[in-house]
Amino acid sequence: MKKHDIKLSDNSYSFVLTIPATILTAIFIIVPIIQSLIMSFQKYGVKNIISGKPGTWNNLRNYIKLFEANQIPEAAYHTLWFVLFVIILQFIIGMALALVLNREFKGSRFIRSIMMTPWVVPTVISGLIWMWLFQPQYGFAKYFISIISFGNINDLAILNNPETALGGIAIAALWKQIPLTTLLLLAGLQNVPNSSLEAATIDGAGEVRKFVSIVLPYLSPVIKIAMSMSIIENFKQFPLFWTMTGGGPNGATTNFAILSYREAFVSMNLGSGAAVTTIWMLMMIIIVGIYQKSFKVQDMS
Amino acid sequence: MKKVIYVLLVLLSCTITLFASGQKEGNDSSKVVLKVANYALLESGYEQFWKDVETNFESKNPNIDIEWVSAPYGEIMNQVINMAGGGDKVDCIFSEIDWIPGFEDAGLAAPIEDILPQSFINDLYPDVMKAFEIDGSAYGVPLYISPYVLYYNKTLFEQAGLDPNTPPKTYDEMLMMAKKLSQLKDSNGNKVYAFGQTTASVPVSGSSVNAMIFNFGGTVLDDNGKLAVDNDGFKKAINMLKTLDDLSYNPQNAKLKDLRNLFALGQLAMYYDQSWGFNGVRTINPDAENFTASAAPLVGANGSGQSLLQSHCFILVDNGEQRKEALSKFVQYVISEDVLADYLSNLTPAYPAIKSMANLDSINNNPVLKGAAQSASNVKAQPFIPQLKDINLELCTLAQAVTVGDESVSTAIEKFKNRAQSKLSE
C-alpha cells in the first residue's frame, strides 16, 4: 500500500493554530461588546433578561437622558481627574522609589520584597482598609492629622467632603498601585547598561544629565507599558470607589464605573448602563490611542 | 506529519471547549427542593436562627429540602436576577419591603394569594398588607414590621442633665436637648453627636430620609407614584437636615451601620433606625441593652410624627404547583409564634405582622421597644413604583447636597426634582 503524506502549508498551519484564540475572543469579547452596543439603543430591563424577550428600540433616549441629567459630563470629569492625578503621582513616586531601590544598601532586598504587599492585597480589602483609616469619627487619619497639626485640625473627614473625597480614593489607589509601577521601573533600570553611564560620567555628565539622556530613554519602553496599564486600571477603577464612597458624597466620586453599575444594577436599567459603558469604552480607546501615538519610545540600539 | 498532529490537537481542544458541559445534578425525585435567597445568613447574629429554621422545618417536612442562596445584602438582588436570567428561579426571597416593586416589575414576584391559603392571609393585619400591594394584590408577606424608631442613650441623657425617661417628642424639643448633649465627651474624650440621621449613598438611607419627611407631614410621591415634593413638610424636613449639619449634631454622610457603631460606643445620643437595627448595636456592645431606650418618631412642623413602614418580608416566586405547595408550608412555618416569638423577643426587636401574635407579652413589653410601642400604628406606606430605589438614592444625594455639599435648600431641591423626574420618566 502506498503511504500518503498529509502536508499543510505554513499559512494554513498558522491559521488553524489561531482558531482557539479567535473563537474565545469572539465569544467573550466581540459578541458582548456588540450586544452591549445594541442594548445601549434599547429599553432593556431585568424583565427582558428573565423572560428572554428582546429589548425595544428607543433610539438615542438612553444617551439623551444621561446627558440631560449631566451625568455623563460629571462622570467623565471625575474619571479623567482621577486617572490624571493617579498616573502622574504614580510615575513620580514609583520612579523615585525605583531609583532608591536600584542602589544596593543594607536591607534593600528586604524592602523590595515587603514593598509588594499592598499590590497583593485584594482591591476591595484595600478600599475597606482605607475607608476605616479615613473614618471621620475614629479613623487613624483624623487622629494623625490632629497630632501633626497640634490639635488645629480635629475634624478631618476626607471621604465626606465633596472637595476631597476623590483625592481620598486616589491615595488608596496610589498605595495599591505604586508597588507594581516601582517593580516594573526597577526591572527597567537594571537593564540600563553601566558602560553608557560610566562613559557619560567620564565625559563629565552630572546625575541629572545622565538620568535625562540615558536612563529615561532606556526606560521609555517600560514607562510606556507601565503607564498604559495604569491608565487602563484607573479608567476602569470600580472596587475602590464602590467600597469607599459608593459614588458620593453628593455625586462627587461618581466615575464611569459607578455610573454604569448604578444604572444597570441598582436602577435595573441595562440599556442605560450599556449606554454609559459604550461612551466609557470609546473614551478609553481614544485616550489610550492618543497616549500610544504620542509617546515615542526611544531607540537606544 | 507533526503539523497535522498539532492541528488535530487544536481542533480537539476547541471541540472540548465548545461542547464541554456540566452534568445535571442528580436529585432525589421524591423530595422538593426549595431555594430560598437570604442575605441574613451572612450577617452576624442571624446565621444560627436560619440554620435552625432549616433543620426544624426539614425534620417536620421530610419531603422538602431547603437550599439557601446567599450573597451579601447589597448583592442578593443581582444574584437572584442573574440566576433567574439563567433559568434557575429561586422560590422565596428574604427581602426588605422596598425591594418588592423591583421584583414585581421584573416579573419574579407572585401575588401572595396565588401561593398562600386565605386563612393564613386573613391572619395578617389588613392595614399592614396594604403597604405590600401593587394594583390590588400583595406581592410580599411580612415576617415582622416596624417604623423608624428613635433610639436614645439614657446614660448620656443623665450626664447632660436630662430626664432619661422623657425623650423628645418634637424636633424643637430634640434641638433643645441636643444643645446639651452635644457638649458631652465620651470617656476617651471623643465628641458625642447629639442626633443621627443616615444620609449615605445607599437606598436604605434614602428610605430613612423619606421617613423623616413623613415626620414633618411631607410627601415624596403621591398616591399614583408621581413626584410630589412641592409641600411644606418636604422642605422643612430638608431644612432640618441642614440645621442638624450646621450645628454639627449629625455625623455627616453616615450609613446606618456607622450610626449603630457610634451609638454602641456611646458617641451618639439619639438616632433613627429600623427597630431590628438594635441587634447591630448589641453585637458591637452587649451592654447596650442597659442604656438603650426607644421613643416614637419626632413630630416636625405641621406633621404628626408619621413614619415609613419598614418590614422584613418574603417575596414569593411561582415555580409550579409542587414547589408552590412546599413554599406555602415554609412561609407558614416561619411566620408563626413557634418560630418568631423568641426571635422577636431576644434577637430582632420588631412588631409581629400577624394577629395571632398580638398578645405576646415578651414582644409587647420588650424593654428596648417599649417606648416606641404606639408608633407602629402611626405609619404610612410609600407607593410602590419600580424606580423606588432610584428615588431613595436621589434623596440621599439631596441630603448630602445640603449637608456636606453646602448647597442651599432651594437649589438642592430643584436639582433633586430634575433628577427624580428624569428617573420617573423611564
Contacts between the chains, C-beta under 8 A, distances in Angstrom:
chain1	res1	chain2	res2	distance
A	5	B	1	7.0
A	6	B	1	7.0
A	6	B	4	5.0
A	7	B	3	8.0
A	8	B	3	4.8
A	8	B	4	6.4
A	8	B	7	6.7
A	13	B	3	5.0
A	13	B	6	7.8
A	13	B	7	6.8
A	16	B	7	4.7
A	16	B	10	5.9
A	16	B	11	7.5
A	17	B	6	7.3
A	17	B	7	7.6
A	17	B	10	6.0
A	19	B	10	6.3
A	19	B	11	7.7
A	19	B	14	6.1
A	20	B	10	6.1
A	20	B	13	6.2
A	20	B	14	5.4
A	20	B	17	7.2
A	23	B	14	6.3
A	23	B	17	7.6
A	23	B	18	7.5
A	24	B	17	7.8
A	45	B	105	7.3
A	45	B	106	7.3
A	46	B	81	5.4
A	46	B	102	7.6
A	46	B	105	7.3
A	46	B	106	4.0
A	47	B	105	6.6
A	47	B	106	5.4
A	47	B	107	5.1
A	49	B	81	6.7
A	49	B	84	7.4
A	49	B	85	4.0
A	50	B	81	7.1
A	50	B	84	4.7
A	50	B	85	5.9
A	50	B	106	5.8
A	50	B	107	5.6
A	50	B	108	6.5
A	51	B	107	6.2
A	65	B	422	6.0
A	65	B	425	7.9
A	65	B	426	7.3
A	68	B	422	6.7
A	69	B	418	7.0
A	69	B	419	5.8
A	69	B	422	4.9
A	136	B	251	7.1
A	136	B	252	6.7
A	137	B	190	7.1
A	137	B	191	7.7
A	137	B	251	6.4
A	137	B	258	7.8
A	137	B	262	6.2
A	137	B	267	6.4
A	138	B	190	7.1
A	138	B	265	8.0
A	157	B	252	6.2
A	157	B	253	7.9
A	159	B	253	7.6
A	160	B	252	4.6
A	160	B	253	4.4
A	160	B	404	5.4
A	161	B	404	6.1
A	162	B	400	7.8
A	162	B	404	6.0
A	162	B	405	5.6
A	245	B	201	7.2
A	246	B	200	7.2
A	246	B	201	4.1
A	246	B	202	6.6
A	247	B	201	5.7
A	248	B	200	6.8
A	248	B	201	3.7
A	248	B	253	6.5
A	248	B	396	7.1
A	248	B	397	7.2
A	248	B	400	5.7
A	249	B	201	7.4
A	249	B	252	7.7
A	249	B	253	4.9
A	249	B	400	4.5
A	249	B	404	4.5
A	249	B	405	6.9
A	250	B	397	6.0
A	250	B	400	4.1
A	250	B	401	5.0
A	250	B	404	6.2
A	250	B	405	3.9
A	250	B	407	7.8
A	251	B	397	5.9
A	262	B	393	7.5
A	265	B	78	5.4
A	266	B	203	7.6
A	266	B	389	6.0
A	266	B	390	7.4
A	266	B	393	6.9
A	267	B	387	7.2
A	267	B	389	6.9
A	267	B	390	5.1
A	267	B	423	7.1
A	267	B	426	7.8
A	268	B	81	7.8
A	268	B	102	6.1
A	268	B	105	7.7
A	268	B	106	7.1
A	268	B	386	7.6
A	269	B	426	6.2
A	272	B	426	7.6
